[in-house]
Amino acid sequence: MLKLKQYAGWLAIATCLISLFILRFAPPVLTGWTEVVVAPGQTLWSLAEQCPANPWDVVNAIAVHNHISLDQTLQPGEILEVPTKTSPFWTRLVF
């Protein structure tokens, strides 16, 4: 028991650091969804680059939100909802 108390502070610090590390790589919370009409030649990737987040996360979110597959070719004139904002890092913390 004495050994455990000796390392309790380090264990608490390590737990906090690991938690922050996990939150850093968690996908962002995307908000502000708006409708966009697909132009000729546009792809999920080009739509995702307009959002201020990692495009890989945004591409997946657009596909899930619009019920389409990642390898589906977008048709000109198709209407998709895309995110325009991401929530701040600290809003993912739950106390």
N, C-alpha and C positions, 0 to 999 in steps of 0.2 A: 504494500500500500504506500509505503514511503517513497519508493521509486516512482510510482504513478504520480504522486504529488510533485515530485521533482521535475517531471516533464510535462505537467499539465499546461503550463504557459506556452511552451513550444507547440504542443498539440493544438491548442486553441488558435495560435497564429497560423499554423499549417492548414488547419481546417478553413479559416477565413481566406487564405490565399488560394486554396484549391477551389473554393466556392466562387471567388471572383474570376478565376481562370475559366471555369465552366460557363459562367455568365457571359464572359467575353466572346466565347465562340458559339453561344446560343443564337439561333436565327433571330433577326430583328422583328419587332412588332410593326407591321406595315399598316398604315392608316391613310385616310384621305382618298379612298377609291373613287375614280372618276371614269366615265365612259370615253373610249377612244375609238375612232373609226380607223381601221387598218388601211394604210396606204400601200400602193404596189411596192413590192420588194421588202416590206417591213417583216421583221422576225420577232420572236419573243425576246431574243437578246437585245435587239435595238429598242424595243419598248422598255425593257428592264433598265437599260442604261440611263433613262430619263429620271429614275428614282434615285435619291441620295442614299443608296445602300449597296451592299455587295450584289452585283448582277446575278450571281448564281442563286442566291436566296430569293431574289425578286422573280426570276424566271420560274422557279418552282412555285412560288406563291401565285403568280398570274395563272399558271396552268391549273392549279388546284382550284382557285377561286372561280375560274371560268369553265371548269369541267372539260378541259381539253388535255390531250397527251403532249408530252414534250417534243415528240418527233412530228407532230401534225403541222402541215404547211398552212400558214395563214392565208386567207383569201382576201383580196382587196374589197373594201366595203364592209367587212365583218366588224361587228362591234364587240369590243372587249373592255372589261373593267381592269384598270391598272392602278397601282398605288402611287401616291404622290408624296407621301411623307413617311418618315420612320419615327417611332417614339424614342425619346432619350434613353440612354443606357440605364439610368437609375430607376426609371419607371418599371423595370422588370423585377426589381427587388420587392419582395413581399415581407412585411414585418408582422 
